[in-house]
Amino acid sequence: MIALGSDHGGFELKREIANYLTERGIPFEDFGTHSPDSCDYPDMAVEPCEAVANGRCDQAILICGTGIGISMAANKIHGIRAAVCSDYFSAKYTRLHNDANVLCLGGRVVGPGLACELVEVFLNTPFEGGRHSGRIEKLMKLEEK
């Protein structure tokens, strides 16, 4: 199960991604926003990230205007490893090496075609583990400071 969330700057791209997931039979829950009306990205990151952190959803895709603000908000939530990606290599390696559980995109940065490619690679790239596991453990311990 994938959690989707966006502010108004990512609303249109979220709709495109929802269509993409639906066409591929990938289950998701849309946590909003559900209109292009102005809203605040920190608020829109909370519910999808909590759904990932508590295991209700496996991963999340969050979208704001640049992807940066919503990723900053997401990374404040315990257990979240969010990454802003706008290229294939970053989307692949944030899963492969960083075990990211949240993909953040910029609705004003990435077009729908590229966004769907990034979602595809993010969702289908497993964590490599190995030497990267210790690094992820160290990263998660930073939350305790």
Secondary structure as the mmCIF struct_conf table of DSSP 4:
data_model
#
loop_
_struct_conf.conf_type_id
_struct_conf.id
_struct_conf.beg_label_comp_id
_struct_conf.beg_label_asym_id
_struct_conf.beg_label_seq_id
_struct_conf.end_label_comp_id
_struct_conf.end_label_asym_id
_struct_conf.end_label_seq_id
STRN STRN1 ILE A 2 SER A 6
HELX_RH_3T_P HELX_RH_3T_P1 HIS A 8 GLY A 10
HELX_RH_AL_P HELX_RH_AL_P1 PHE A 11 GLU A 23
TURN_TY1_P TURN_TY1_P1 ARG A 24 GLY A 25
STRN STRN2 PHE A 28 ASP A 30
BEND BEND1 SER A 35 ASP A 37
HELX_RH_AL_P HELX_RH_AL_P2 TYR A 41 ALA A 53
TURN_TY1_P TURN_TY1_P2 ASN A 54 GLY A 55
BEND BEND2 ARG A 56 ASP A 58
STRN STRN3 GLN A 59 CYS A 64
BEND BEND3 GLY A 65 GLY A 67
HELX_RH_AL_P HELX_RH_AL_P3 ILE A 68 ALA A 74
TURN_TY1_P TURN_TY1_P3 ASN A 75 LYS A 76
BEND BEND4 ILE A 77 ILE A 77
TURN_TY1_P TURN_TY1_P4 HIS A 78 GLY A 79
STRN STRN4 ALA A 82 VAL A 84
BEND BEND5 ASP A 87 ASP A 87
HELX_RH_AL_P HELX_RH_AL_P4 TYR A 88 LEU A 96
TURN_TY1_P TURN_TY1_P5 HIS A 97 ASN A 98
STRN STRN5 VAL A 102 GLY A 106
TURN_TY1_P TURN_TY1_P6 GLY A 107 VAL A 109
BEND BEND6 VAL A 110 VAL A 110
HELX_RH_AL_P HELX_RH_AL_P5 PRO A 112 ASN A 124
HELX_LH_PP_P HELX_LH_PP_P1 THR A 125 PHE A 127
TURN_TY1_P TURN_TY1_P7 GLY A 130 GLY A 130
HELX_RH_AL_P HELX_RH_AL_P6 ARG A 131 LYS A 141
HELX_RH_3T_P HELX_RH_3T_P2 LEU A 142 GLU A 144
#
